Amino acid sequence: MPHESQIAAEDSLLVRLERAAASLEAGGLYGGGKLLHGAAFALATRDAYAAGALTGGDLLAELDALAETLRAAGMPASFLAALGNARAATAESRELQLAEAPEVFVCRTCGTLMMKTAPNRCPTCGERALTFREFVPTYYLEPLPIPVLLDALAAAEGELRALVAGLTDARMDEHPIPGEWGVRDVISHLLFAERLLSERIRLLLTEDDPDLAGAAVWNYATDPRTASDLLDDFAESRGRTLAALRALPLEGWERSGRHSEFGRVTVRMQASYFGKHERHHFPQIEQIRRLLAG
């Protein structure tokens, strides 16, 4: 008897896109497959963004509904157990450990999902381990090319200063939406993240397989200094971080440690994470500026 996902396949635009992409790839037209894979991702992301994030009881209810749908679709018990752990962590407002939500691997040919490790042979279609795709916890961890990464980290200070140009420290202290961040809060957050990056790089370069204690960068002590002082501190710390990274030989970028939530993490992955994370917050500053001007 077919799974619900198979029954609905012909009615799903995303499935149609992926099916056509795989068919093009089977004929050697990888560029055509690329177009349709991109379209599938764009449509799913666009519609999810427009719908907005779920929170509180709405999120828990959706996780429960998805668990039932995924069970009917034939997802393995190990996956469903991990999803249950994610729900529990959400309800308890705590960090989700790697042991609770292990690595996820999916066969690119047939879609078979495996937890923890990719098998030597796919149990469904026979593809080998190297053909499986690993899903990292966040795209922040996907490593950037080293020159691109160094340029991005070096440009961050200038981009930040341009974003706040013309704002006094008093204005950057304001909260246009009560209870939400102001500009100084965002800068303080980015300074905390920069210090965390610097410390993790130090550990990765001086210790073998260090334990990188998970730290939520949104949990930070309020810094009473002005936004200008915080930005100067960010620039000074980033200068030291860049000096350490620029001095690395190629093999140094692959030194790794263990993160309680993400698993194995290299220097390049950590630097990529924080470089992308910073850019995620730049539109936030632009939005606060618009509110301040309004």
Backbone bond lengths (Angstrom), bond angles and torsions (degrees), N, CA, C in turn:
res aa  C-N    CA-C-N  psi(-1)  N-CA   C-N-CA  omega(-1)  CA-C   N-CA-C  phi
1 M - - - 1.476 - - 1.524 108.91 -
2 P 1.341 119.37 130.86 1.464 120.20 -177.77 1.519 111.88 -71.01
3 H 1.366 114.78 151.75 1.457 119.76 175.04 1.522 109.06 -71.14
4 E 1.354 116.12 161.94 1.459 120.86 176.87 1.520 111.13 -56.68
5 S 1.346 116.29 -36.55 1.458 119.41 -179.02 1.523 111.22 -64.24
6 Q 1.324 117.84 -34.05 1.458 120.91 178.58 1.523 111.11 -72.06
7 I 1.321 116.63 -38.30 1.462 121.00 -179.73 1.529 110.52 -62.99
8 A 1.346 115.92 -39.65 1.463 120.28 -175.74 1.520 113.28 -87.86
9 A 1.328 118.16 -1.60 1.461 121.43 -170.99 1.524 113.30 -56.18
10 E 1.357 116.58 -44.88 1.461 119.58 -175.41 1.527 112.08 -66.82
11 D 1.334 117.17 -21.01 1.460 120.93 -178.15 1.526 112.80 -91.90
12 S 1.322 118.20 -4.22 1.450 121.65 -175.57 1.518 110.22 -98.21
13 L 1.338 116.46 120.29 1.469 120.36 177.60 1.520 110.58 -61.45
14 L 1.327 116.93 -39.15 1.458 119.33 -178.83 1.524 111.03 -63.94
15 V 1.338 116.67 -40.83 1.465 120.01 177.61 1.526 109.99 -65.75
16 R 1.320 117.50 -40.89 1.459 120.08 178.28 1.526 111.25 -60.50
17 L 1.324 116.01 -42.25 1.464 120.02 179.24 1.527 111.17 -63.13
18 E 1.331 116.56 -46.55 1.459 119.83 -178.20 1.530 111.17 -68.32
19 R 1.328 116.72 -35.49 1.462 120.17 178.51 1.528 110.40 -65.32
20 A 1.336 116.38 -45.27 1.463 119.75 178.75 1.532 110.59 -65.78
21 A 1.345 116.79 -37.21 1.464 119.90 178.49 1.527 110.65 -62.41
22 A 1.339 116.70 -45.92 1.466 120.23 178.82 1.523 111.05 -63.69
23 S 1.319 116.85 -35.22 1.465 120.17 179.57 1.522 110.98 -67.84
24 L 1.338 116.97 -39.92 1.457 120.36 176.26 1.525 110.80 -64.11
25 E 1.325 116.09 -42.02 1.463 120.10 179.61 1.527 110.93 -63.81
26 A 1.331 115.88 -37.26 1.462 119.37 179.50 1.524 111.03 -61.96
27 G 1.342 116.84 -27.11 1.450 121.38 177.49 1.512 113.46 -93.65
28 G 1.343 116.23 8.88 1.454 120.29 178.12 1.516 114.67 85.14
29 L 1.327 118.24 4.65 1.463 121.33 -179.13 1.535 109.87 -93.34
30 Y 1.327 115.21 68.66 1.466 120.58 -174.45 1.525 112.34 -65.18
31 G 1.336 116.25 -32.17 1.458 118.48 177.73 1.523 111.75 -64.22
32 G 1.332 117.03 -37.60 1.458 119.86 176.08 1.508 112.16 -66.94
33 G 1.336 116.49 -40.08 1.456 119.91 175.75 1.510 111.67 -60.63
34 K 1.331 115.37 -39.84 1.471 120.25 178.49 1.522 111.16 -57.71
35 L 1.335 116.55 -42.08 1.461 120.35 -179.27 1.527 111.35 -60.98
36 L 1.313 116.44 -44.01 1.462 119.59 -176.11 1.519 112.71 -76.69
37 H 1.345 117.33 -35.21 1.473 119.17 172.38 1.531 109.87 -59.51
38 G 1.327 116.11 -43.26 1.463 120.24 179.03 1.513 112.13 -63.16
39 A 1.348 116.44 -40.51 1.457 119.95 179.19 1.525 111.41 -64.38
40 A 1.327 116.84 -40.73 1.462 120.56 179.48 1.527 110.72 -62.23
41 F 1.322 116.12 -45.13 1.464 119.81 179.67 1.523 110.54 -65.66
42 A 1.346 116.70 -42.06 1.458 120.40 -178.68 1.523 111.84 -62.17
43 L 1.330 116.90 -44.78 1.462 120.29 -178.43 1.525 112.02 -65.66
44 A 1.334 116.46 -44.07 1.464 119.64 179.96 1.523 110.80 -64.48
45 T 1.334 116.93 -42.93 1.465 121.23 -179.86 1.523 110.77 -67.23
46 R 1.332 117.00 -42.62 1.459 121.21 -179.24 1.520 111.47 -60.27
47 D 1.335 115.87 -46.64 1.454 119.19 -177.10 1.527 112.00 -70.59
48 A 1.327 117.09 -35.78 1.463 119.97 176.84 1.526 110.75 -66.50
49 Y 1.335 116.37 -40.96 1.473 120.98 178.26 1.518 110.80 -62.43
50 A 1.333 116.77 -43.31 1.459 120.92 -179.78 1.525 111.51 -65.30
51 A 1.330 117.14 -33.97 1.469 120.78 -178.92 1.520 111.90 -73.99
52 G 1.338 117.31 -27.04 1.462 120.96 178.85 1.512 113.14 87.90
53 A 1.318 115.78 161.83 1.464 121.89 -177.37 1.530 111.00 -75.91
54 L 1.325 114.74 146.35 1.457 121.58 174.95 1.532 109.29 -91.05
55 T 1.302 116.95 145.01 1.465 121.52 178.74 1.518 109.81 -139.75
56 G 1.335 114.82 163.80 1.458 121.20 171.83 1.519 113.84 55.12
57 G 1.325 114.91 -136.53 1.456 120.70 -177.33 1.521 113.39 -64.36
58 D 1.347 116.86 -30.44 1.463 119.86 178.36 1.522 110.74 -63.37
59 L 1.336 116.66 -41.67 1.460 120.41 179.48 1.526 110.79 -66.97
60 L 1.326 116.98 -43.64 1.467 119.79 179.74 1.528 111.04 -62.77
61 A 1.320 116.84 -40.16 1.463 120.06 178.85 1.529 110.99 -65.21
62 E 1.320 116.72 -39.59 1.461 119.60 179.37 1.532 110.93 -67.80
63 L 1.322 117.39 -38.01 1.463 119.91 176.98 1.525 110.71 -63.20
64 D 1.312 116.58 -39.39 1.467 119.81 177.22 1.526 110.92 -63.51
65 A 1.332 116.49 -43.71 1.463 120.44 -179.27 1.529 110.82 -66.39
66 L 1.314 116.18 -40.89 1.460 119.88 179.56 1.527 111.16 -65.87
67 A 1.326 116.53 -37.84 1.466 119.46 179.03 1.530 110.36 -59.63
68 E 1.331 117.26 -41.83 1.467 120.37 179.31 1.524 111.16 -67.34
69 T 1.325 116.66 -41.15 1.464 120.21 179.25 1.518 110.97 -65.44
70 L 1.321 116.69 -41.94 1.465 120.64 -178.79 1.529 111.12 -70.52
71 R 1.312 116.85 -32.74 1.469 119.77 175.07 1.538 109.36 -63.60
72 A 1.324 116.70 -44.31 1.467 120.57 178.26 1.525 111.71 -66.05
73 A 1.352 116.46 -27.84 1.463 120.97 -179.94 1.521 112.50 -81.24
74 G 1.341 117.34 -2.92 1.458 120.36 174.91 1.502 116.00 92.51
75 M 1.332 118.54 17.54 1.459 119.62 176.14 1.528 109.81 -64.35
76 P 1.338 117.71 144.44 1.468 120.23 -176.00 1.523 112.64 -67.39
77 A 1.319 114.97 156.79 1.462 121.00 -177.79 1.523 111.51 -60.53
78 S 1.342 117.44 -36.05 1.461 120.52 -179.94 1.525 111.23 -62.97
79 F 1.329 116.52 -37.91 1.466 120.84 177.01 1.521 110.30 -66.70
80 L 1.318 117.47 -46.42 1.462 121.59 -178.59 1.525 111.08 -62.51
81 A 1.340 116.36 -36.44 1.467 119.58 176.95 1.528 110.57 -64.92
82 A 1.331 116.72 -41.76 1.461 120.52 178.73 1.526 110.79 -64.41
83 L 1.334 116.58 -39.98 1.461 120.06 177.72 1.526 110.10 -63.44
84 G 1.320 117.06 -36.93 1.461 120.18 175.29 1.520 111.63 -63.12
85 N 1.320 116.38 -37.39 1.467 119.76 176.50 1.524 111.37 -65.19
86 A 1.338 116.08 -38.15 1.455 120.04 177.64 1.525 111.00 -64.08
87 R 1.335 115.86 -38.41 1.455 119.11 177.00 1.528 111.29 -64.11
88 A 1.333 115.76 -42.23 1.464 119.69 -179.97 1.527 110.93 -63.30
89 A 1.341 116.48 -41.95 1.461 120.18 179.20 1.524 110.59 -63.79
90 T 1.333 116.26 -36.96 1.460 120.32 177.69 1.528 110.81 -64.93
91 A 1.325 116.61 -45.66 1.463 121.05 -179.07 1.516 111.70 -64.61
92 E 1.346 116.27 -32.03 1.463 121.26 -176.81 1.521 112.90 -95.47
93 S 1.335 117.46 -0.11 1.469 122.77 -179.96 1.523 111.66 52.39
94 R 1.330 115.14 51.89 1.462 120.11 -179.99 1.522 110.63 -131.60
95 E 1.332 114.97 168.56 1.453 120.53 178.96 1.523 110.44 -71.41
96 L 1.319 116.28 144.37 1.462 122.26 177.03 1.522 108.76 -95.55
97 Q 1.320 116.64 117.80 1.456 121.51 -176.90 1.531 111.30 -79.58
98 L 1.337 115.25 154.58 1.461 120.45 179.51 1.523 111.51 -58.72
99 A 1.331 117.31 -37.23 1.457 120.31 179.89 1.523 111.93 -63.05
100 E 1.321 117.13 -26.26 1.465 121.62 179.48 1.527 112.36 -84.45
101 A 1.319 116.46 -29.61 1.468 121.61 -179.70 1.526 108.02 -134.45
102 P 1.335 117.44 79.04 1.469 121.44 -174.76 1.528 112.49 -65.37
103 E 1.332 114.51 176.98 1.447 121.62 178.93 1.535 110.73 -57.63
104 V 1.329 116.00 147.17 1.470 122.31 -179.67 1.528 108.81 -118.67
105 F 1.327 116.47 127.27 1.467 122.77 178.26 1.531 108.37 -123.93
106 V 1.332 115.77 136.90 1.464 121.14 -179.85 1.526 109.16 -128.98
107 C 1.319 115.47 131.38 1.461 120.95 176.70 1.527 108.87 -66.22
108 R 1.312 116.46 124.47 1.464 120.13 -178.68 1.528 112.34 -70.16
109 T 1.319 117.17 -18.02 1.463 119.93 -178.00 1.522 112.90 -87.30
110 C 1.341 116.95 -49.15 1.469 119.18 -172.90 1.523 114.20 -117.21
111 G 1.342 118.21 -8.83 1.453 120.23 177.83 1.516 115.73 86.39
112 T 1.311 118.63 7.91 1.465 120.55 176.55 1.527 109.56 -63.25
113 L 1.326 116.16 130.28 1.465 121.90 -177.94 1.524 109.47 -104.23
114 M 1.332 115.78 133.69 1.464 122.38 178.42 1.526 109.06 -129.26
115 M 1.319 115.59 148.95 1.463 121.01 179.25 1.520 110.60 -106.50
116 K 1.329 115.74 149.01 1.468 126.96 174.65 1.520 113.73 77.95
117 T 1.328 118.38 -55.76 1.463 120.80 -179.59 1.528 109.63 -143.51
118 A 1.337 115.15 153.59 1.464 119.81 173.42 1.522 108.51 -80.64
119 P 1.326 118.62 136.33 1.469 121.04 -178.88 1.533 110.99 -72.66
120 N 1.306 116.08 158.11 1.464 119.46 175.49 1.524 111.02 -60.53
121 R 1.333 116.14 -36.26 1.462 121.99 176.26 1.519 108.32 -133.25
122 C 1.329 116.76 135.81 1.460 119.52 175.64 1.524 108.48 -63.99
123 P 1.339 118.68 127.65 1.472 120.47 -178.40 1.526 113.54 -66.74
124 T 1.331 117.33 -15.03 1.467 120.40 -178.50 1.521 112.64 -96.37
125 C 1.347 116.73 -49.57 1.469 119.15 -172.60 1.525 113.69 -118.57
126 G 1.337 117.94 -6.40 1.457 120.81 176.56 1.512 115.45 86.86
127 E 1.330 119.15 -0.32 1.467 120.33 177.71 1.533 110.12 -61.29
128 R 1.345 115.25 153.99 1.465 120.31 -177.07 1.531 111.82 -87.94
129 A 1.319 114.83 168.58 1.465 121.61 -172.47 1.519 112.82 -56.32
130 L 1.341 117.34 -39.28 1.459 119.68 -175.72 1.522 112.94 -66.55
131 T 1.317 117.96 -15.12 1.466 120.04 178.47 1.523 112.18 -86.04
132 F 1.339 118.12 -8.05 1.459 120.63 178.39 1.529 110.15 -77.32
133 R 1.311 116.02 145.81 1.461 121.62 175.02 1.522 109.27 -98.72
134 E 1.331 116.57 128.65 1.462 120.43 173.49 1.520 109.03 -91.43
135 F 1.329 116.09 133.59 1.455 121.16 177.91 1.533 108.62 -97.35
136 V 1.338 116.06 110.54 1.459 120.78 -179.95 1.529 108.99 -76.11
137 P 1.341 118.06 157.08 1.465 120.33 -175.74 1.532 114.08 -59.43
138 T 1.323 118.34 -32.30 1.453 122.10 178.10 1.522 108.93 -151.91
139 Y 1.331 116.85 147.06 1.460 119.40 -179.62 1.521 111.55 -64.41
140 Y 1.326 117.39 -16.96 1.471 120.03 175.33 1.533 111.01 -54.04
141 L 1.343 116.64 -32.75 1.462 121.06 -175.28 1.527 113.29 -80.60
142 E 1.325 118.11 -11.28 1.462 119.46 178.70 1.529 108.44 -66.88
143 P 1.342 118.53 119.98 1.465 120.58 -170.68 1.523 113.48 -68.93
144 L 1.316 116.14 131.57 1.457 122.81 175.00 1.526 110.10 -83.20
145 P 1.341 118.21 156.71 1.471 119.59 170.50 1.528 110.03 -57.53
146 I 1.316 117.19 140.40 1.466 120.51 -173.12 1.520 113.13 -56.72
147 P 1.343 120.92 -46.58 1.471 118.88 178.98 1.527 113.04 -60.66
148 V 1.336 116.51 -41.20 1.467 120.39 178.25 1.522 110.29 -62.99
149 L 1.315 116.60 -41.87 1.462 122.25 -178.93 1.517 111.23 -64.02
150 L 1.332 117.44 -46.98 1.468 120.68 179.82 1.521 111.08 -62.48
151 D 1.331 116.66 -41.36 1.465 119.75 178.73 1.524 110.80 -63.01
152 A 1.334 116.92 -40.81 1.463 120.64 -178.85 1.527 111.28 -65.81
153 L 1.328 116.59 -43.90 1.466 119.98 179.34 1.523 111.11 -65.44
154 A 1.335 116.75 -37.22 1.465 120.43 -179.37 1.531 111.40 -70.81
155 A 1.326 117.11 -31.50 1.467 120.70 -176.07 1.519 113.17 -82.17
156 A 1.319 117.80 -12.60 1.466 120.70 -171.61 1.525 112.36 -60.10
157 E 1.328 117.53 -43.40 1.462 119.27 -177.94 1.522 110.79 -61.06
158 G 1.335 116.78 -47.87 1.454 119.81 -179.65 1.519 112.81 -61.73
159 E 1.330 116.10 -39.15 1.463 119.56 178.54 1.520 110.86 -66.15
160 L 1.327 116.58 -38.99 1.464 119.92 177.80 1.525 111.22 -64.04
161 R 1.325 116.38 -45.02 1.472 119.54 -179.36 1.527 110.65 -63.66
162 A 1.323 117.32 -37.11 1.461 119.92 177.99 1.529 110.74 -66.13
163 L 1.318 117.09 -36.20 1.464 120.98 -178.95 1.529 112.22 -66.49
164 V 1.325 117.09 -30.68 1.476 120.08 -176.61 1.519 112.20 -105.82
165 A 1.325 117.63 6.06 1.465 121.01 -178.21 1.529 110.50 -55.46
166 G 1.333 115.82 132.14 1.458 121.27 178.11 1.514 114.41 89.43
167 L 1.319 118.05 -9.50 1.462 120.85 178.61 1.524 109.88 -91.24
168 T 1.319 117.06 130.71 1.461 120.71 174.48 1.521 109.73 -77.04
169 D 1.331 116.31 163.48 1.458 119.63 176.50 1.528 110.99 -59.60
170 A 1.316 116.38 -35.25 1.464 119.66 179.02 1.525 110.85 -63.79
171 R 1.338 117.17 -41.52 1.449 120.15 179.26 1.535 110.79 -67.80
172 M 1.321 115.99 -37.93 1.465 119.24 -179.98 1.521 111.81 -70.22
173 D 1.332 116.79 -15.56 1.464 121.69 176.23 1.527 112.10 -82.76
174 E 1.319 117.32 -15.25 1.459 120.74 -174.36 1.529 111.68 -74.65
175 H 1.336 114.36 153.87 1.466 121.92 177.64 1.523 107.68 -120.87
176 P 1.334 117.30 93.95 1.468 119.50 -176.13 1.529 113.10 -61.40
177 I 1.327 116.95 -27.33 1.462 120.94 172.27 1.521 107.02 -115.27
178 P 1.333 118.81 113.83 1.469 120.95 -177.90 1.529 111.72 -53.16
179 G 1.319 115.23 132.08 1.453 121.04 179.50 1.510 114.32 87.39
180 E 1.344 117.79 -11.43 1.459 121.98 177.64 1.519 109.91 -101.31
181 W 1.319 116.43 165.68 1.455 121.06 -177.71 1.514 112.30 -68.07
182 G 1.359 113.26 148.24 1.442 121.38 165.40 1.517 109.16 -101.62
183 V 1.340 116.91 -176.51 1.466 120.75 -177.28 1.523 110.90 -61.65
184 R 1.346 117.11 -43.21 1.460 119.48 -178.72 1.528 111.38 -61.44
185 D 1.327 117.92 -35.17 1.458 121.01 178.97 1.531 110.84 -63.84
186 V 1.334 116.45 -40.20 1.462 119.47 179.19 1.526 110.28 -65.62
187 I 1.329 116.74 -43.84 1.469 119.93 179.44 1.523 110.31 -63.19
188 S 1.338 117.32 -41.32 1.461 120.90 177.63 1.521 110.84 -60.73
189 H 1.309 116.10 -41.69 1.466 121.75 177.58 1.532 111.02 -61.53
190 L 1.324 117.48 -43.83 1.460 121.02 -179.23 1.530 111.35 -69.05
191 L 1.339 116.65 -33.19 1.463 119.50 175.09 1.519 110.37 -65.85
192 F 1.335 117.10 -42.77 1.465 120.55 177.12 1.524 110.37 -58.55
193 A 1.340 116.01 -43.94 1.457 120.78 -179.16 1.524 111.01 -65.04
194 E 1.321 117.34 -40.37 1.464 120.85 178.34 1.528 110.96 -62.20
195 R 1.317 116.73 -41.82 1.466 119.77 178.30 1.522 110.79 -65.42
196 L 1.325 116.25 -37.46 1.465 120.24 177.63 1.521 110.29 -64.53
197 L 1.340 116.96 -43.58 1.464 120.68 176.50 1.523 110.82 -59.26
198 S 1.313 116.86 -46.14 1.460 120.89 -179.20 1.523 111.98 -59.88
199 E 1.327 116.34 -42.33 1.467 120.27 -179.15 1.527 110.85 -68.67
200 R 1.315 116.89 -40.92 1.462 118.94 -179.59 1.525 111.36 -67.31
201 I 1.306 118.00 -37.96 1.461 120.25 176.46 1.521 109.83 -63.28
202 R 1.328 116.36 -41.21 1.470 119.46 177.73 1.524 110.62 -58.93
203 L 1.323 116.63 -45.40 1.461 120.09 179.67 1.533 111.44 -63.39
204 L 1.309 116.16 -44.24 1.462 120.39 -177.61 1.519 112.45 -64.77
205 L 1.331 116.41 -31.20 1.458 119.79 -177.30 1.520 113.65 -89.18
206 T 1.332 117.21 -17.99 1.464 119.87 -176.12 1.522 113.72 -110.61
207 E 1.340 118.00 -14.56 1.456 121.20 -179.59 1.527 110.03 -125.64
208 D 1.311 115.96 152.69 1.456 120.86 175.75 1.524 109.50 -89.79
209 D 1.326 116.10 123.08 1.458 123.28 178.40 1.527 111.84 49.78
210 P 1.352 118.01 56.85 1.474 119.64 -178.44 1.516 112.45 -69.45
211 D 1.309 115.54 158.58 1.453 123.17 174.91 1.528 106.92 -87.56
212 L 1.326 116.82 110.44 1.459 121.48 -179.84 1.522 108.40 -92.38
213 A 1.310 115.33 92.61 1.469 120.12 -176.47 1.512 109.25 -56.36
214 G 1.329 115.59 128.22 1.457 120.01 178.60 1.518 109.93 -61.49
215 A 1.313 115.87 132.27 1.457 120.83 177.55 1.517 108.51 -134.66
216 A 1.310 116.71 123.66 1.460 120.78 179.77 1.518 108.72 -79.76
217 V 1.334 117.08 115.27 1.465 119.52 -173.55 1.523 112.34 -71.83
218 W 1.352 117.40 -7.42 1.459 117.26 174.71 1.523 111.21 -86.84
219 N 1.340 117.27 -8.86 1.463 121.13 176.48 1.525 108.65 -99.37
220 Y 1.285 117.13 100.49 1.459 120.26 -177.61 1.526 109.25 -144.66
221 A 1.319 114.93 151.72 1.448 119.41 178.23 1.529 109.69 -73.01
222 T 1.330 117.15 140.92 1.458 120.85 178.31 1.521 109.62 -64.34
223 D 1.326 116.63 126.96 1.464 122.30 179.21 1.524 107.99 -95.12
224 P 1.338 117.84 121.54 1.470 119.63 -173.51 1.521 114.36 -77.14
225 R 1.333 118.55 -7.23 1.463 119.73 -176.45 1.529 111.93 -71.79
226 T 1.316 115.73 165.44 1.454 120.17 -179.97 1.526 110.39 -70.32
227 A 1.329 115.34 160.88 1.457 120.30 177.94 1.524 111.11 -60.45
228 S 1.332 117.38 -37.50 1.469 120.49 179.10 1.517 111.21 -62.42
229 D 1.336 117.06 -42.25 1.466 120.64 178.14 1.526 110.95 -65.61
230 L 1.323 116.50 -40.45 1.464 119.66 179.11 1.524 111.08 -63.87
231 L 1.317 116.85 -39.58 1.462 120.60 179.83 1.519 111.03 -67.88
232 D 1.330 117.25 -37.53 1.465 120.40 175.70 1.524 110.45 -63.82
233 D 1.332 116.09 -40.64 1.466 120.55 178.70 1.523 110.25 -64.86
234 F 1.337 117.01 -39.97 1.466 121.10 176.61 1.525 110.19 -59.08
235 A 1.332 116.70 -46.13 1.463 120.86 -178.61 1.521 111.42 -61.88
236 E 1.331 117.11 -41.45 1.467 120.40 -179.44 1.528 111.01 -66.17
237 S 1.341 116.94 -45.54 1.459 120.41 179.48 1.518 111.11 -65.04
238 R 1.341 117.78 -41.96 1.459 120.79 -179.52 1.529 111.01 -63.72
239 G 1.331 116.72 -34.37 1.463 119.42 176.76 1.520 112.02 -61.22
240 R 1.338 116.38 -41.79 1.465 120.01 178.19 1.529 110.86 -67.80
241 T 1.327 116.51 -40.50 1.464 120.41 178.85 1.526 110.80 -61.07
242 L 1.325 116.66 -45.07 1.461 120.76 -179.80 1.524 111.46 -64.22
243 A 1.323 116.62 -38.90 1.467 119.33 179.26 1.522 110.63 -61.06
244 A 1.342 116.58 -41.12 1.468 120.32 179.32 1.522 110.89 -66.26
245 L 1.333 117.25 -41.54 1.459 120.57 -177.63 1.524 111.84 -71.29
246 R 1.313 117.18 -39.39 1.462 120.20 -178.89 1.522 112.29 -67.32
247 A 1.323 116.83 -22.75 1.460 120.53 179.75 1.520 112.83 -84.64
248 L 1.352 117.49 -4.42 1.460 120.49 -174.83 1.529 112.18 -76.67
249 P 1.334 117.16 135.91 1.476 119.18 165.36 1.521 108.62 -71.83
250 L 1.317 117.15 167.28 1.460 120.48 -176.95 1.526 112.58 -55.48
251 E 1.339 116.34 -42.09 1.463 118.52 -177.79 1.527 112.33 -66.48
252 G 1.336 116.50 -23.63 1.456 119.69 179.37 1.518 112.76 -65.20
253 W 1.334 116.92 -30.27 1.454 120.58 179.73 1.522 112.38 -67.62
254 E 1.328 116.95 -18.71 1.468 120.77 -178.28 1.519 113.19 -99.15
255 R 1.332 117.62 2.95 1.465 118.73 172.99 1.521 108.27 -60.86
256 S 1.330 116.58 140.95 1.459 119.02 -170.81 1.521 112.54 -134.65
257 G 1.327 113.64 161.16 1.458 122.11 174.28 1.512 109.02 -140.41
258 R 1.328 116.27 -173.55 1.464 122.07 -176.60 1.525 110.43 -115.60
259 H 1.310 115.54 128.67 1.458 122.00 177.87 1.525 108.66 -108.23
260 S 1.323 117.25 138.79 1.468 121.12 -173.79 1.519 113.03 -63.67
261 E 1.311 117.55 -24.57 1.465 120.78 -179.48 1.523 112.33 -108.75
262 F 1.352 117.11 -36.48 1.459 120.97 -171.96 1.522 114.11 -94.91
263 G 1.321 118.02 -16.87 1.461 120.38 -176.08 1.525 111.57 85.00
264 R 1.342 116.55 -141.08 1.462 120.79 -178.32 1.529 110.04 -70.34
265 V 1.343 115.94 129.24 1.457 122.08 -178.39 1.523 108.62 -134.16
266 T 1.335 116.84 131.52 1.465 121.39 178.76 1.531 110.56 -98.18
267 V 1.337 115.02 169.69 1.467 120.20 175.59 1.526 109.69 -56.85
268 R 1.325 117.04 -45.72 1.467 119.95 -177.51 1.524 111.27 -65.15
269 M 1.333 117.01 -37.93 1.457 119.55 177.60 1.523 111.52 -64.98
270 Q 1.342 116.92 -42.24 1.458 119.62 179.80 1.520 111.59 -65.38
271 A 1.327 117.20 -44.80 1.458 120.30 179.19 1.526 110.67 -63.91
272 S 1.332 117.13 -39.10 1.466 120.81 177.72 1.528 110.36 -63.92
273 Y 1.322 115.78 -42.21 1.462 120.68 179.70 1.525 110.75 -54.61
274 F 1.330 116.20 -52.12 1.452 118.71 -174.29 1.530 112.17 -74.11
275 G 1.332 117.52 -31.07 1.451 119.37 175.20 1.523 111.76 -62.63
276 K 1.325 117.50 -42.28 1.468 121.33 178.31 1.530 110.72 -71.92
277 H 1.324 115.84 -39.75 1.463 120.65 -179.76 1.522 110.97 -57.36
278 E 1.333 117.70 -41.11 1.461 120.81 -179.97 1.521 110.77 -60.48
279 R 1.340 115.45 -46.03 1.468 118.83 -178.19 1.526 111.89 -64.53
280 H 1.309 116.76 -27.02 1.464 120.49 177.34 1.520 110.67 -63.51
281 H 1.335 117.84 -30.13 1.460 121.39 -176.43 1.523 113.39 -91.30
282 F 1.326 118.79 -12.54 1.464 119.51 -179.52 1.536 111.84 -62.61
283 P 1.347 119.47 -44.34 1.469 118.07 176.48 1.532 112.81 -61.67
284 Q 1.325 116.71 -27.52 1.459 120.34 177.73 1.528 110.38 -63.10
285 I 1.345 116.57 -42.72 1.467 119.99 177.57 1.525 109.89 -64.11
286 E 1.323 116.98 -40.98 1.467 119.79 178.34 1.523 111.26 -60.87
287 Q 1.322 116.70 -41.13 1.460 120.65 178.52 1.524 111.24 -64.83
288 I 1.320 118.11 -41.90 1.479 120.89 178.55 1.517 109.63 -63.16
289 R 1.336 117.26 -41.47 1.477 120.53 177.82 1.529 111.19 -59.10
290 R 1.328 116.07 -42.64 1.474 118.89 179.04 1.528 110.94 -61.52
291 L 1.341 116.24 -39.79 1.461 120.45 179.41 1.528 110.76 -67.87
292 L 1.312 116.53 -38.66 1.463 120.09 177.66 1.515 111.76 -64.48
293 A 1.328 116.36 -36.14 1.460 120.63 -178.92 1.516 111.90 -76.88
294 G 1.343 116.07 -23.00 1.466 119.58 -176.19 1.497 113.10 -80.73
